[in-house]
Amino acid sequence: GPYLEFHPDLAWVVDNDPTPSGYVLCAPDTRAFEARCERDWWPHLRERYPLGSFASDSLDEEVVGIIHAPAIADAEVVARFPAHLHIDLVAEVQGLRLGGAMIAALLDTLTARGAPGVHLGVGTSNARAIGFYEHLGFTTLSHDDATTTMGKRLTTV
């Protein structure tokens, strides 16, 4: 939601008529995005969904927990790769080069705007996705059992 609200010009959708089948979203400045979410996005949702709104073991309550304590990007990553992106494609359109095309368009846009780098998170166990990002020139910045953070330099500073 906040990506479309704050940066609609950095969002692309795969339209597999009549069904949307994927997207890429981006925030060009992660710290500014986090601050704007804290100011303009989270307060309303926190009021609407207080902690304990759902069963403690439910996925809904897990999302409520994220609303009340959103992740903050690693300072070292953001210093070199201030933009971040999210991409998702349903299985039926994976392998059609749509993801690579959307990321290429996004990277071209970020480069034209002078962004020095972009990062993303991917499940550490998702070897196929990690290979996809490596093919696009991303490198691993850090990883743990759950998440691998990858980045790509866009411009020289």
N, C-alpha and C positions, 0 to 999 in steps of 0.2 A: 503493500500500500504506500508507504512513504516514498519509495523510489518513483512511483508513477506521479505522486503528488508534487514532489520536490524537483524531480529531474525527468519529466516525460520525454525530453529530447534525447535521452540516453536509454531508451527502452525500445526493444524490437520484439515482435510477436510472430511466431510461425502460424500462419492461417491455413490450416488444412481443411478447407471449406467443407462443412460449415463449423468445424471445431477448431478452436485454438489448440495447438499441439506443442507449444514451446515458447520460451522467452529468453531474452538476455536483458538484464537490468544493471545499472551502474550508478555509483555515487562518485563524482570526480574528486571529492575531498572528503575522506572518511571522517576526519575529526569534525569538520563543519556539519556533515550529515548526522553524526552522533549527537552533536549539540542541538541541532534543529529538531531531531526526534525527541530529545529530552524536553525541549521547550514546547514544541507544537504537536507532537504525535502521541507520546506516551501518557501524558496527564489525563486526557479524556478516557483512554482505554483503562488506565489504572482505576479511575473512578467507576467506570462501568463494570469492570471485572476485578474486584478486590481479591487478594489472596484468600484461598479457601472457597472460591466460588463453585468449584467442582470437586468430585471425589479425589482424594489425595493421590491415588494411583492412576488417574486418568490422563490421557493425552491432552485433554482440554486444560487441566490444571497445570500440566507441564508448560503449555503455551502461556498461561497466566503468569507463571513464574518468570518466563522470559520477558514478558511485558514489564514486570516489576524490577527485574535485574537483567537488563539486556547486556549482551556481550560487548566488551570494549576491545577494539583492535589493538594488537601489540604495538607499542610505541616504536620499536626498532623497525618493524615492517612498514608502518605508516610513514616513517621518516623517508624511506627510499621509494616506497610504492604507495603513494597517498590515495590513489583511486582504488575502488574495489568493485568486483562484479559478481553477479550470480547468473547462472544459466541452467536451464532445465528443458529437456526435450522428452516427450513421450516416446516409448519404444518404437512405435510404428514409423517415426520420422528420423530416428537415429541412423547414422550411416549414410545419410543422403547429402552430406556436406553442408547442411543448413547451419549447424552449430558453428562450424569453422567460418562460414560466411558471415554470420551475425557477429562473432567475436572480431573478425577482421574489420567489419564496418565500425564497430565500437572502438577498436584500437586506433583506426584511422582518425576517428572523431576526436578521441582523447589526445592523440599526437598533435593534431591541428590546433588544439586548445592549449598546447604546451604542457600537458601532464607528463611528469617525469617517469611514472611507472604505475602499474596496476597489480593488485593482488587478489587472490581468491582462496577459499577453503574447499577442500574435497575430502571425502572419506578416505582414510589411509588404506583401507582394504579395497578400494575401488581402483584396481590396477588399470582397467580399461580407460577410465576418465583421466587418471594421471598420465597415461601414455598419450591421450588426446591432447592434453595441455602441453606436454613436453614437445609434441609434434608442432604446436603453435609457437614454440619458443619460450614457454614458461619454465622456470627452474624451481626446485624445491628449496624453500627458505627454512622451514622447520616442520617437524612432524611429531606426533605422539600416537598412542594406540588408536585414537578416534579420528583425528583430523590432520591432514597435511596442508600446510600453507604454501602456496606457490606464487611466484611473482614474475613480472616481465618488465624490463626497462623499456621506456618508449622514446625518451629524448635524452640527450646528454646534458648534464648540468655542470 
